[in-house]
Amino acid sequence: MIRVRSLRRGWRIDQSSPMKKLTFSADDDIVRKARLIARARHTTLNSAFRVWLTQFATSDESTMSFDCLMEKLRYVNAGQHFTRDELNRR
């Protein structure tokens, strides 16, 4: 599991499992711009990619969990439509 923590300067990756090496291709201009952005954020392109990959990998989980919950609650019927004031009344 990889945990990503925001620090005052850049990001820190806490690793509790071995890292898998990846190779990918991208346009030279994109890589150059990405490195400049990473440098401005006091991090590396590699670290920024790990942050993005972690967020990308966990986004589907939360979306699927939400969709599953909405499907389970589909039967719920409040019986009427409420006004905004009625919904906000405490």
Summary of the structure (lengths in Angstrom):
residues: 90
radius of gyration: 21.0
end to end distance: 41.2
largest distance: 58.3
contacts: 152
relative contact order: 0.11
helix: 51%
strand: 11%
